[in-house]
Amino acid sequence: MLIAQKNTHVKFAVYNNTIGTASMFDLYKDSIEKVHVFKTKASLPPHLKKFDYLADNGLIEIKFKKNAGYPDSLSLEMLNEQNNLPKDRPVFIEGYQFNDTTTLVYNEMIDNIELIDSNGQKNIHISTIRN
């Protein structure tokens, strides 16, 4: 069993079904049309319920203005494959376990990637950009 300490200071944000961090989106302030903050898991709308495991401290939904530029993304399964791991191996971001590796994340939020071995299984552990 992997023991990963969740970093409860990280606020996750979602745009277009892709995960980022609230601080990462600060760079795109001029392109953002709307920010909606959901303070509890129970308050998440149906289309965000699949991300409820990230909503310990709430979850932010971002909406960009029409024709605005936004960051590049990649799937967690692609990250696994780039690190010679099975594409369906869970990935940890700031201690939060992502079991669905088809989940897309924004490249820009990734500060560091480590391969950590626990009980004979290697997993990717991602730390995010900190202010």
N, CA, C and O atoms as CSV, one atom per row, in Angstrom:
chain,resi,resn,atom,element,x,y,z
A,1,MET,N,N,0.836,-1.175,0.000
A,1,MET,CA,C,0.000,0.000,0.000
A,1,MET,C,C,0.887,1.247,0.000
A,1,MET,O,O,1.857,1.331,0.753
A,2,LEU,N,N,0.548,2.193,-0.839
A,2,LEU,CA,C,1.313,3.429,-0.914
A,2,LEU,C,C,0.811,4.422,0.121
A,2,LEU,O,O,-0.392,4.625,0.285
A,3,ILE,N,N,1.736,5.017,0.795
A,3,ILE,CA,C,1.388,6.065,1.744
A,3,ILE,C,C,1.835,7.383,1.118
A,3,ILE,O,O,3.024,7.603,0.890
A,4,ALA,N,N,0.889,8.233,0.849
A,4,ALA,CA,C,1.216,9.535,0.265
A,4,ALA,C,C,0.476,10.588,1.067
A,4,ALA,O,O,-0.742,10.515,1.233
A,5,GLN,N,N,1.201,11.548,1.552
A,5,GLN,CA,C,0.613,12.636,2.328
A,5,GLN,C,C,-0.006,13.649,1.375
A,5,GLN,O,O,0.685,14.215,0.528
A,6,LYS,N,N,-1.302,13.874,1.514
A,6,LYS,CA,C,-1.968,14.862,0.673
A,6,LYS,C,C,-1.533,16.258,1.075
A,6,LYS,O,O,-1.474,16.587,2.259
A,7,ASN,N,N,-1.233,17.063,0.092
A,7,ASN,CA,C,-0.913,18.464,0.340
A,7,ASN,C,C,-2.219,19.245,0.273
A,7,ASN,O,O,-2.689,19.596,-0.809
A,8,THR,N,N,-2.791,19.508,1.424
A,8,THR,CA,C,-4.104,20.160,1.461
A,8,THR,C,C,-4.030,21.653,1.173
A,8,THR,O,O,-5.056,22.334,1.166
A,9,HIS,N,N,-2.829,22.168,0.935
A,9,HIS,CA,C,-2.686,23.585,0.579
A,9,HIS,C,C,-2.897,23.806,-0.920
A,9,HIS,O,O,-3.113,24.935,-1.359
A,10,VAL,N,N,-2.834,22.738,-1.694
A,10,VAL,CA,C,-3.022,22.848,-3.140
A,10,VAL,C,C,-4.510,22.934,-3.442
A,10,VAL,O,O,-5.299,22.120,-2.963
A,11,LYS,N,N,-4.880,23.914,-4.229
A,11,LYS,CA,C,-6.262,24.049,-4.702
A,11,LYS,C,C,-6.284,23.628,-6.161
A,11,LYS,O,O,-5.628,24.232,-7.009
A,12,PHE,N,N,-7.047,22.585,-6.438
A,12,PHE,CA,C,-7.153,22.106,-7.808
A,12,PHE,C,C,-8.219,22.901,-8.558
A,12,PHE,O,O,-9.211,23.351,-7.986
A,13,ALA,N,N,-7.978,23.056,-9.855
A,13,ALA,CA,C,-8.906,23.771,-10.728
A,13,ALA,C,C,-9.112,22.941,-11.985
A,13,ALA,O,O,-8.216,22.222,-12.425
A,14,VAL,N,N,-10.305,23.052,-12.556
A,14,VAL,CA,C,-10.661,22.287,-13.747
A,14,VAL,C,C,-11.070,23.253,-14.855
A,14,VAL,O,O,-11.865,24.169,-14.646
A,15,TYR,N,N,-10.512,23.023,-16.026
A,15,TYR,CA,C,-10.992,23.714,-17.219
A,15,TYR,C,C,-11.075,22.675,-18.327
A,15,TYR,O,O,-10.117,21.942,-18.571
A,16,ASN,N,N,-12.207,22.612,-18.988
A,16,ASN,CA,C,-12.375,21.726,-20.136
A,16,ASN,C,C,-12.016,20.276,-19.785
A,16,ASN,O,O,-11.366,19.577,-20.563
A,17,ASN,N,N,-12.452,19.843,-18.601
A,17,ASN,CA,C,-12.263,18.459,-18.160
A,17,ASN,C,C,-10.793,18.113,-17.914
A,17,ASN,O,O,-10.423,16.938,-17.910
A,18,THR,N,N,-9.961,19.126,-17.711
A,18,THR,CA,C,-8.530,18.934,-17.496
A,18,THR,C,C,-8.146,19.581,-16.169
A,18,THR,O,O,-8.637,20.656,-15.826
A,19,ILE,N,N,-7.259,18.912,-15.424
A,19,ILE,CA,C,-6.879,19.340,-14.080
A,19,ILE,C,C,-5.654,20.249,-14.101
A,19,ILE,O,O,-4.670,19.995,-14.796
A,20,GLY,N,N,-5.751,21.303,-13.323
A,20,GLY,CA,C,-4.627,22.201,-13.069
A,20,GLY,C,C,-4.689,22.634,-11.626
A,20,GLY,O,O,-5.435,22.062,-10.831
A,21,THR,N,N,-3.918,23.633,-11.285
A,21,THR,CA,C,-3.998,24.210,-9.943
A,21,THR,C,C,-4.453,25.658,-10.066
A,21,THR,O,O,-4.245,26.307,-11.091
A,22,ALA,N,N,-5.072,26.147,-9.011
A,22,ALA,CA,C,-5.562,27.522,-9.023
A,22,ALA,C,C,-4.416,28.495,-9.277
A,22,ALA,O,O,-4.569,29.445,-10.045
A,23,SER,N,N,-3.275,28.267,-8.642
A,23,SER,CA,C,-2.154,29.199,-8.805
A,23,SER,C,C,-1.617,29.196,-10.236
A,23,SER,O,O,-1.153,30.225,-10.726
A,24,MET,N,N,-1.679,28.053,-10.900
A,24,MET,CA,C,-1.227,27.962,-12.289
A,24,MET,C,C,-2.050,28.883,-13.202
A,24,MET,O,O,-1.522,29.479,-14.141
A,25,PHE,N,N,-3.342,28.984,-12.907
A,25,PHE,CA,C,-4.226,29.791,-13.748
A,25,PHE,C,C,-4.047,31.291,-13.522
A,25,PHE,O,O,-4.590,32.095,-14.280
A,26,ASP,N,N,-3.293,31.681,-12.488
A,26,ASP,CA,C,-3.018,33.103,-12.273
A,26,ASP,C,C,-2.347,33.727,-13.496
A,26,ASP,O,O,-2.535,34.910,-13.780
A,27,LEU,N,N,-1.568,32.927,-14.212
A,27,LEU,CA,C,-0.878,33.418,-15.407
A,27,LEU,C,C,-1.846,33.757,-16.544
A,27,LEU,O,O,-1.474,34.442,-17.497
A,28,TYR,N,N,-3.074,33.280,-16.442
A,28,TYR,CA,C,-4.052,33.439,-17.521
A,28,TYR,C,C,-5.199,34.370,-17.119
A,28,TYR,O,O,-6.267,34.333,-17.730
A,29,LYS,N,N,-4.985,35.199,-16.102
A,29,LYS,CA,C,-6.047,36.074,-15.583
A,29,LYS,C,C,-6.800,36.825,-16.676
A,29,LYS,O,O,-8.028,36.905,-16.645
A,30,ASP,N,N,-6.066,37.375,-17.641
A,30,ASP,CA,C,-6.699,38.186,-18.682
A,30,ASP,C,C,-7.546,37.363,-19.649
A,30,ASP,O,O,-8.396,37.912,-20.350
A,31,SER,N,N,-7.320,36.048,-19.690
A,31,SER,CA,C,-8.058,35.184,-20.611
A,31,SER,C,C,-9.257,34.505,-19.957
A,31,SER,O,O,-10.068,33.882,-20.643
A,32,ILE,N,N,-9.371,34.619,-18.647
A,32,ILE,CA,C,-10.438,33.920,-17.919
A,32,ILE,C,C,-11.717,34.751,-17.915
A,32,ILE,O,O,-11.721,35.932,-17.565
A,33,GLU,N,N,-12.794,34.095,-18.315
A,33,GLU,CA,C,-14.105,34.749,-18.321
A,33,GLU,C,C,-14.781,34.612,-16.963
A,33,GLU,O,O,-15.363,35.568,-16.451
A,34,LYS,N,N,-14.698,33.393,-16.373
A,34,LYS,CA,C,-15.431,33.146,-15.143
A,34,LYS,C,C,-14.702,32.115,-14.290
A,34,LYS,O,O,-14.096,31.180,-14.813
A,35,VAL,N,N,-14.764,32.293,-12.982
A,35,VAL,CA,C,-14.220,31.349,-12.011
A,35,VAL,C,C,-15.354,30.986,-11.063
A,35,VAL,O,O,-15.990,31.860,-10.475
A,36,HIS,N,N,-15.598,29.693,-10.922
A,36,HIS,CA,C,-16.634,29.251,-9.998
A,36,HIS,C,C,-15.990,28.365,-8.951
A,36,HIS,O,O,-15.360,27.363,-9.287
A,37,VAL,N,N,-16.143,28.725,-7.679
A,37,VAL,CA,C,-15.539,27.979,-6.578
A,37,VAL,C,C,-16.617,27.133,-5.912
A,37,VAL,O,O,-17.649,27.644,-5.477
A,38,PHE,N,N,-16.359,25.831,-5.843
A,38,PHE,CA,C,-17.231,24.906,-5.131
A,38,PHE,C,C,-16.523,24.577,-3.821
A,38,PHE,O,O,-15.433,24.004,-3.831
A,39,LYS,N,N,-17.136,24.935,-2.697
A,39,LYS,CA,C,-16.468,24.831,-1.403
A,39,LYS,C,C,-16.500,23.422,-0.810
A,39,LYS,O,O,-15.662,23.092,0.029
A,40,THR,N,N,-17.443,22.595,-1.229
A,40,THR,CA,C,-17.541,21.241,-0.674
A,40,THR,C,C,-17.750,20.227,-1.792
A,40,THR,O,O,-18.170,20.579,-2.894
A,41,LYS,N,N,-17.456,18.977,-1.499
A,41,LYS,CA,C,-17.703,17.901,-2.463
A,41,LYS,C,C,-19.180,17.827,-2.809
A,41,LYS,O,O,-19.552,17.597,-3.960
A,42,ALA,N,N,-20.015,18.023,-1.799
A,42,ALA,CA,C,-21.466,17.927,-1.999
A,42,ALA,C,C,-21.988,18.990,-2.958
A,42,ALA,O,O,-23.025,18.792,-3.592
A,43,SER,N,N,-21.288,20.110,-3.072
A,43,SER,CA,C,-21.771,21.196,-3.928
A,43,SER,C,C,-21.323,21.054,-5.389
A,43,SER,O,O,-21.702,21.869,-6.230
A,44,LEU,N,N,-20.525,20.034,-5.694
A,44,LEU,CA,C,-20.044,19.866,-7.068
A,44,LEU,C,C,-21.196,19.529,-8.008
A,44,LEU,O,O,-22.047,18.706,-7.671
A,45,PRO,N,N,-21.233,20.156,-9.184
A,45,PRO,CA,C,-22.253,19.804,-10.169
A,45,PRO,C,C,-21.942,18.429,-10.763
A,45,PRO,O,O,-20.815,17.948,-10.646
A,46,PRO,N,N,-22.922,17.798,-11.394
A,46,PRO,CA,C,-22.726,16.433,-11.915
A,46,PRO,C,C,-21.486,16.260,-12.804
A,46,PRO,O,O,-20.816,15.232,-12.713
A,47,HIS,N,N,-21.168,17.234,-13.656
A,47,HIS,CA,C,-20.041,17.074,-14.570
A,47,HIS,C,C,-18.683,17.135,-13.856
A,47,HIS,O,O,-17.658,16.800,-14.450
A,48,LEU,N,N,-18.671,17.560,-12.589
A,48,LEU,CA,C,-17.413,17.599,-11.831
A,48,LEU,C,C,-17.343,16.536,-10.733
A,48,LEU,O,O,-16.323,16.423,-10.054
A,49,LYS,N,N,-18.411,15.758,-10.551
A,49,LYS,CA,C,-18.436,14.740,-9.491
A,49,LYS,C,C,-17.290,13.738,-9.627
A,49,LYS,O,O,-16.813,13.205,-8.625
A,50,LYS,N,N,-16.848,13.479,-10.855
A,50,LYS,CA,C,-15.764,12.514,-11.049
A,50,LYS,C,C,-14.444,13.016,-10.454
A,50,LYS,O,O,-13.504,12.236,-10.298
A,51,PHE,N,N,-14.365,14.301,-10.123
A,51,PHE,CA,C,-13.164,14.874,-9.510
A,51,PHE,C,C,-13.346,15.120,-8.008
A,51,PHE,O,O,-12.572,15.862,-7.404
A,52,ASP,N,N,-14.366,14.501,-7.405
A,52,ASP,CA,C,-14.639,14.791,-5.986
A,52,ASP,C,C,-13.484,14.398,-5.070
A,52,ASP,O,O,-13.359,14.951,-3.977
A,53,TYR,N,N,-12.636,13.456,-5.487
A,53,TYR,CA,C,-11.494,13.050,-4.660
A,53,TYR,C,C,-10.447,14.164,-4.547
A,53,TYR,O,O,-9.542,14.079,-3.717
A,54,LEU,N,N,-10.566,15.202,-5.373
A,54,LEU,CA,C,-9.649,16.350,-5.323
A,54,LEU,C,C,-10.229,17.521,-4.537
A,54,LEU,O,O,-9.558,18.533,-4.333
A,55,ALA,N,N,-11.466,17.383,-4.103
A,55,ALA,CA,C,-12.196,18.525,-3.546
A,55,ALA,C,C,-12.178,18.577,-2.023
A,55,ALA,O,O,-13.121,19.090,-1.420
A,56,ASP,N,N,-11.129,18.061,-1.385
A,56,ASP,CA,C,-11.031,18.155,0.073
A,56,ASP,C,C,-11.135,19.600,0.533
A,56,ASP,O,O,-11.750,19.887,1.560
A,57,ASN,N,N,-10.538,20.503,-0.220
A,57,ASN,CA,C,-10.580,21.940,0.082
A,57,ASN,C,C,-11.418,22.686,-0.941
A,57,ASN,O,O,-11.207,23.877,-1.169
A,58,GLY,N,N,-12.349,22.010,-1.548
A,58,GLY,CA,C,-13.142,22.610,-2.606
A,58,GLY,C,C,-12.487,22.391,-3.959
A,58,GLY,O,O,-11.397,21.826,-4.049
A,59,LEU,N,N,-13.147,22.835,-4.989
A,59,LEU,CA,C,-12.658,22.678,-6.359
A,59,LEU,C,C,-13.073,23.916,-7.136
A,59,LEU,O,O,-14.158,24.460,-6.930
A,60,ILE,N,N,-12.209,24.347,-8.017
A,60,ILE,CA,C,-12.463,25.558,-8.799
A,60,ILE,C,C,-12.700,25.163,-10.250
A,60,ILE,O,O,-11.969,24.345,-10.808
A,61,GLU,N,N,-13.723,25.748,-10.851
A,61,GLU,CA,C,-13.969,25.546,-12.279
A,61,GLU,C,C,-13.680,26.856,-12.991
A,61,GLU,O,O,-14.177,27.915,-12.608
A,62,ILE,N,N,-12.869,26.763,-14.030
A,62,ILE,CA,C,-12.446,27.922,-14.809
A,62,ILE,C,C,-13.168,27.909,-16.153
A,62,ILE,O,O,-13.376,26.852,-16.749
A,63,LYS,N,N,-13.541,29.085,-16.616
A,63,LYS,CA,C,-14.072,29.210,-17.970
A,63,LYS,C,C,-13.283,30.316,-18.666
A,63,LYS,O,O,-13.230,31.453,-18.198
A,64,PHE,N,N,-12.673,29.956,-19.794
A,64,PHE,CA,C,-11.906,30.936,-20.555
A,64,PHE,C,C,-12.809,31.698,-21.513
A,64,PHE,O,O,-13.860,31.209,-21.930
A,65,LYS,N,N,-12.378,32.898,-21.849
A,65,LYS,CA,C,-13.069,33.688,-22.859
A,65,LYS,C,C,-12.949,32.969,-24.197
A,65,LYS,O,O,-12.019,32.195,-24.424
A,66,LYS,N,N,-13.891,33.236,-25.060
A,66,LYS,CA,C,-13.871,32.658,-26.397
A,66,LYS,C,C,-12.572,33.045,-27.109
A,66,LYS,O,O,-12.135,34.194,-27.040
A,67,ASN,N,N,-11.969,32.088,-27.783
A,67,ASN,CA,C,-10.728,32.272,-28.547
A,67,ASN,C,C,-9.511,32.630,-27.687
A,67,ASN,O,O,-8.506,33.108,-28.213
A,68,ALA,N,N,-9.592,32.407,-26.384
A,68,ALA,CA,C,-8.443,32.678,-25.513
A,68,ALA,C,C,-7.483,31.492,-25.553
A,68,ALA,O,O,-7.902,30.348,-25.730
A,69,GLY,N,N,-6.213,31.773,-25.388
A,69,GLY,CA,C,-5.226,30.702,-25.318
A,69,GLY,C,C,-5.227,30.077,-23.938
A,69,GLY,O,O,-5.482,30.756,-22.943
A,70,TYR,N,N,-4.945,28.795,-23.875
A,70,TYR,CA,C,-4.869,28.102,-22.593
A,70,TYR,C,C,-3.732,27.088,-22.649
A,70,TYR,O,O,-3.244,26.763,-23.732
A,71,PRO,N,N,-3.310,26.589,-21.500
A,71,PRO,CA,C,-2.106,25.744,-21.435
A,71,PRO,C,C,-2.261,24.399,-22.131
A,71,PRO,O,O,-3.369,23.909,-22.348
A,72,ASP,N,N,-1.104,23.814,-22.478
A,72,ASP,CA,C,-1.072,22.471,-23.062
A,72,ASP,C,C,-1.322,21.428,-21.981
A,72,ASP,O,O,-1.030,21.641,-20.804
A,73,SER,N,N,-1.869,20.303,-22.409
A,73,SER,CA,C,-2.157,19.227,-21.454
A,73,SER,C,C,-1.650,17.893,-21.983
A,73,SER,O,O,-1.309,17.748,-23.157
A,74,LEU,N,N,-1.613,16.927,-21.076
A,74,LEU,CA,C,-1.289,15.558,-21.455
A,74,LEU,C,C,-1.988,14.625,-20.488
A,74,LEU,O,O,-2.383,15.032,-19.395
A,75,SER,N,N,-2.140,13.367,-20.892
A,75,SER,CA,C,-2.805,12.394,-20.029
A,75,SER,C,C,-1.792,11.776,-19.074
A,75,SER,O,O,-0.596,11.720,-19.361
A,76,LEU,N,N,-2.290,11.319,-17.945
A,76,LEU,CA,C,-1.424,10.652,-16.975
A,76,LEU,C,C,-0.902,9.329,-17.532
A,76,LEU,O,O,0.195,8.895,-17.178
A,77,GLU,N,N,-1.692,8.682,-18.411
A,77,GLU,CA,C,-1.193,7.439,-19.011
A,77,GLU,C,C,0.006,7.726,-19.916
A,77,GLU,O,O,0.911,6.898,-20.017
A,78,MET,N,N,0.024,8.887,-20.575
A,78,MET,CA,C,1.191,9.259,-21.387
A,78,MET,C,C,2.417,9.469,-20.499
A,78,MET,O,O,3.526,9.066,-20.850
A,79,LEU,N,N,2.204,10.103,-19.345
A,79,LEU,CA,C,3.312,10.280,-18.399
A,79,LEU,C,C,3.850,8.929,-17.934
A,79,LEU,O,O,5.061,8.725,-17.853
A,80,ASN,N,N,2.938,8.016,-17.631
A,80,ASN,CA,C,3.366,6.666,-17.229
A,80,ASN,C,C,4.202,6.015,-18.323
A,80,ASN,O,O,5.273,5.472,-18.052
A,81,GLU,N,N,3.714,6.071,-19.560
A,81,GLU,CA,C,4.432,5.445,-20.672
A,81,GLU,C,C,5.800,6.092,-20.884
A,81,GLU,O,O,6.770,5.396,-21.181
A,82,GLN,N,N,5.888,7.418,-20.736
A,82,GLN,CA,C,7.170,8.107,-20.885
A,82,GLN,C,C,8.176,7.667,-19.827
A,82,GLN,O,O,9.387,7.774,-20.024
A,83,ASN,N,N,7.661,7.171,-18.700
A,83,ASN,CA,C,8.518,6.718,-17.612
A,83,ASN,C,C,8.591,5.195,-17.526
A,83,ASN,O,O,8.966,4.633,-16.496
A,84,ASN,N,N,8.222,4.535,-18.635
A,84,ASN,CA,C,8.291,3.070,-18.749
A,84,ASN,C,C,7.494,2.339,-17.676
A,84,ASN,O,O,7.924,1.312,-17.151
A,85,LEU,N,N,6.329,2.886,-17.362
A,85,LEU,CA,C,5.410,2.249,-16.421
A,85,LEU,C,C,4.151,1.833,-17.178
A,85,LEU,O,O,3.857,2.390,-18.235
A,86,PRO,N,N,3.401,0.858,-16.650
A,86,PRO,CA,C,2.125,0.522,-17.284
A,86,PRO,C,C,1.231,1.755,-17.334
A,86,PRO,O,O,1.158,2.519,-16.372
A,87,LYS,N,N,0.553,1.942,-18.463
A,87,LYS,CA,C,-0.201,3.186,-18.637
A,87,LYS,C,C,-1.358,3.331,-17.651
A,87,LYS,O,O,-1.832,4.444,-17.423
A,88,ASP,N,N,-1.820,2.227,-17.063
A,88,ASP,CA,C,-2.932,2.306,-16.112
A,88,ASP,C,C,-2.479,2.374,-14.646
A,88,ASP,O,O,-3.306,2.271,-13.740
A,89,ARG,N,N,-1.194,2.545,-14.413
A,89,ARG,CA,C,-0.660,2.646,-13.044
A,89,ARG,C,C,-1.094,3.971,-12.423
A,89,ARG,O,O,-0.918,5.020,-13.044
A,90,PRO,N,N,-1.663,3.950,-11.196
A,90,PRO,CA,C,-2.078,5.207,-10.562
A,90,PRO,C,C,-0.924,6.202,-10.453
A,90,PRO,O,O,0.234,5.824,-10.279
A,91,VAL,N,N,-1.271,7.473,-10.558
A,91,VAL,CA,C,-0.308,8.573,-10.460
A,91,VAL,C,C,-0.728,9.427,-9.266
A,91,VAL,O,O,-1.918,9.605,-9.003
A,92,PHE,N,N,0.257,9.947,-8.553
A,92,PHE,CA,C,-0.013,10.803,-7.395
A,92,PHE,C,C,0.391,12.236,-7.721
A,92,PHE,O,O,1.497,12.496,-8.196
A,93,ILE,N,N,-0.530,13.159,-7.454
A,93,ILE,CA,C,-0.239,14.580,-7.614
A,93,ILE,C,C,-0.469,15.220,-6.253
A,93,ILE,O,O,-1.588,15.248,-5.740
A,94,GLU,N,N,0.606,15.728,-5.685
A,94,GLU,CA,C,0.557,16.327,-4.343
A,94,GLU,C,C,-0.103,15.388,-3.332
A,94,GLU,O,O,-0.814,15.834,-2.431
A,95,GLY,N,N,0.139,14.080,-3.492
A,95,GLY,CA,C,-0.396,13.091,-2.564
A,95,GLY,C,C,-1.788,12.588,-2.903
A,95,GLY,O,O,-2.258,11.630,-2.291
A,96,TYR,N,N,-2.452,13.207,-3.855
A,96,TYR,CA,C,-3.781,12.766,-4.280
A,96,TYR,C,C,-3.611,11.681,-5.337
A,96,TYR,O,O,-2.904,11.872,-6.327
A,97,GLN,N,N,-4.264,10.542,-5.121
A,97,GLN,CA,C,-4.126,9.407,-6.030
A,97,GLN,C,C,-5.114,9.518,-7.188
A,97,GLN,O,O,-6.325,9.617,-6.990
A,98,PHE,N,N,-4.562,9.499,-8.403
A,98,PHE,CA,C,-5.357,9.520,-9.632
A,98,PHE,C,C,-5.370,8.107,-10.192
A,98,PHE,O,O,-4.374,7.647,-10.752
A,99,ASN,N,N,-6.493,7.417,-10.042
A,99,ASN,CA,C,-6.601,6.046,-10.556
A,99,ASN,C,C,-6.946,6.021,-12.035
A,99,ASN,O,O,-6.545,5.102,-12.749
A,100,ASP,N,N,-7.685,7.020,-12.504
A,100,ASP,CA,C,-8.061,7.103,-13.913
A,100,ASP,C,C,-6.949,7.836,-14.662
A,100,ASP,O,O,-6.894,9.066,-14.670
A,101,THR,N,N,-6.066,7.060,-15.291
A,101,THR,CA,C,-4.906,7.670,-15.941
A,101,THR,C,C,-5.242,8.263,-17.313
A,101,THR,O,O,-4.358,8.795,-17.985
A,102,THR,N,N,-6.493,8.180,-17.731
A,102,THR,CA,C,-6.892,8.904,-18.939
A,102,THR,C,C,-7.145,10.377,-18.592
A,102,THR,O,O,-7.375,11.197,-19.481
A,103,THR,N,N,-7.100,10.706,-17.297
A,103,THR,CA,C,-7.268,12.089,-16.846
A,103,THR,C,C,-6.195,12.965,-17.485
A,103,THR,O,O,-5.017,12.610,-17.531
A,104,LEU,N,N,-6.637,14.113,-17.971
A,104,LEU,CA,C,-5.718,15.092,-18.544
A,104,LEU,C,C,-5.299,16.086,-17.477
A,104,LEU,O,O,-6.106,16.494,-16.643
A,105,VAL,N,N,-4.024,16.475,-17.509
A,105,VAL,CA,C,-3.498,17.495,-16.613
A,105,VAL,C,C,-2.745,18.520,-17.448
A,105,VAL,O,O,-2.258,18.219,-18.537
A,106,TYR,N,N,-2.659,19.736,-16.916
A,106,TYR,CA,C,-1.917,20.780,-17.611
A,106,TYR,C,C,-0.428,20.656,-17.304
A,106,TYR,O,O,-0.023,20.565,-16.145
A,107,ASN,N,N,0.378,20.654,-18.365
A,107,ASN,CA,C,1.840,20.554,-18.225
A,107,ASN,C,C,2.372,21.621,-17.282
A,107,ASN,O,O,3.285,21.376,-16.493
A,108,GLU,N,N,1.794,22.795,-17.377
A,108,GLU,CA,C,2.293,23.950,-16.657
A,108,GLU,C,C,2.257,23.804,-15.136
A,108,GLU,O,O,3.030,24.460,-14.436
A,109,MET,N,N,1.378,22.961,-14.624
A,109,MET,CA,C,1.301,22.827,-13.173
A,109,MET,C,C,2.387,21.897,-12.628
A,109,MET,O,O,2.617,21.861,-11.419
A,110,ILE,N,N,3.049,21.154,-13.499
A,110,ILE,CA,C,4.043,20.174,-13.057
A,110,ILE,C,C,5.373,20.867,-12.765
A,110,ILE,O,O,5.982,21.485,-13.639
A,111,ASP,N,N,5.802,20.745,-11.511
A,111,ASP,CA,C,7.090,21.297,-11.109
A,111,ASP,C,C,8.151,20.200,-11.090
A,111,ASP,O,O,9.275,20.404,-11.548
A,112,ASN,N,N,7.784,19.037,-10.557
A,112,ASN,CA,C,8.749,17.954,-10.406
A,112,ASN,C,C,8.034,16.612,-10.525
A,112,ASN,O,O,6.910,16.445,-10.050
A,113,ILE,N,N,8.706,15.660,-11.167
A,113,ILE,CA,C,8.195,14.297,-11.286
A,113,ILE,C,C,9.226,13.364,-10.674
A,113,ILE,O,O,10.406,13.401,-11.022
A,114,GLU,N,N,8.760,12.531,-9.761
A,114,GLU,CA,C,9.626,11.520,-9.151
A,114,GLU,C,C,8.993,10.155,-9.328
A,114,GLU,O,O,7.770,10.016,-9.304
A,115,LEU,N,N,9.835,9.149,-9.506
A,115,LEU,CA,C,9.375,7.767,-9.469
A,115,LEU,C,C,9.670,7.258,-8.073
A,115,LEU,O,O,10.829,7.220,-7.658
A,116,ILE,N,N,8.643,6.870,-7.349
A,116,ILE,CA,C,8.817,6.391,-5.986
A,116,ILE,C,C,8.375,4.942,-5.922
A,116,ILE,O,O,7.288,4.582,-6.375
A,117,ASP,N,N,9.241,4.119,-5.350
A,117,ASP,CA,C,9.001,2.683,-5.211
A,117,ASP,C,C,8.409,2.418,-3.832
A,117,ASP,O,O,8.999,2.775,-2.812
A,118,SER,N,N,7.247,1.794,-3.813
A,118,SER,CA,C,6.620,1.426,-2.554
A,118,SER,C,C,6.079,0.003,-2.692
A,118,SER,O,O,5.252,-0.278,-3.559
A,119,ASN,N,N,6.548,-0.865,-1.844
A,119,ASN,CA,C,6.132,-2.277,-1.878
A,119,ASN,C,C,6.354,-2.900,-3.245
A,119,ASN,O,O,5.533,-3.684,-3.721
A,120,GLY,N,N,7.470,-2.549,-3.873
A,120,GLY,CA,C,7.829,-3.163,-5.150
A,120,GLY,C,C,7.127,-2.590,-6.366
A,120,GLY,O,O,7.305,-3.101,-7.472
A,121,GLN,N,N,6.347,-1.557,-6.194
A,121,GLN,CA,C,5.660,-0.937,-7.337
A,121,GLN,C,C,6.070,0.528,-7.439
A,121,GLN,O,O,5.981,1.288,-6.475
A,122,LYS,N,N,6.521,0.900,-8.632
A,122,LYS,CA,C,6.893,2.298,-8.857
A,122,LYS,C,C,5.672,3.079,-9.320
A,122,LYS,O,O,4.876,2.610,-10.133
A,123,ASN,N,N,5.551,4.280,-8.778
A,123,ASN,CA,C,4.496,5.200,-9.179
A,123,ASN,C,C,5.099,6.574,-9.395
A,123,ASN,O,O,6.090,6.952,-8.771
A,124,ILE,N,N,4.474,7.303,-10.292
A,124,ILE,CA,C,4.862,8.694,-10.507
A,124,ILE,C,C,4.240,9.533,-9.393
A,124,ILE,O,O,3.061,9.398,-9.067
A,125,HIS,N,N,5.074,10.405,-8.821
A,125,HIS,CA,C,4.619,11.382,-7.846
A,125,HIS,C,C,4.980,12.751,-8.400
A,125,HIS,O,O,6.143,13.048,-8.672
A,126,ILE,N,N,3.948,13.579,-8.560
A,126,ILE,CA,C,4.122,14.908,-9.137
A,126,ILE,C,C,3.952,15.956,-8.052
A,126,ILE,O,O,3.003,15.915,-7.269
A,127,SER,N,N,4.888,16.897,-8.018
A,127,SER,CA,C,4.684,18.068,-7.185
A,127,SER,C,C,4.390,19.229,-8.136
A,127,SER,O,O,4.888,19.284,-9.261
A,128,THR,N,N,3.567,20.146,-7.645
A,128,THR,CA,C,3.096,21.222,-8.504
A,128,THR,C,C,3.855,22.508,-8.228
A,128,THR,O,O,4.603,22.619,-7.256
A,129,ILE,N,N,3.646,23.450,-9.088
A,129,ILE,CA,C,4.262,24.767,-8.964
A,129,ILE,C,C,3.761,25.408,-7.683
A,129,ILE,O,O,2.559,25.441,-7.417
A,130,ARG,N,N,4.677,25.905,-6.910
A,130,ARG,CA,C,4.305,26.577,-5.658
A,130,ARG,C,C,4.647,28.066,-5.783
A,130,ARG,O,O,5.633,28.446,-6.415
A,131,ASN,N,N,3.819,28.878,-5.176
A,131,ASN,CA,C,4.076,30.327,-5.181
A,131,ASN,C,C,5.006,30.684,-4.043
A,131,ASN,O,O,5.348,31.854,-3.869
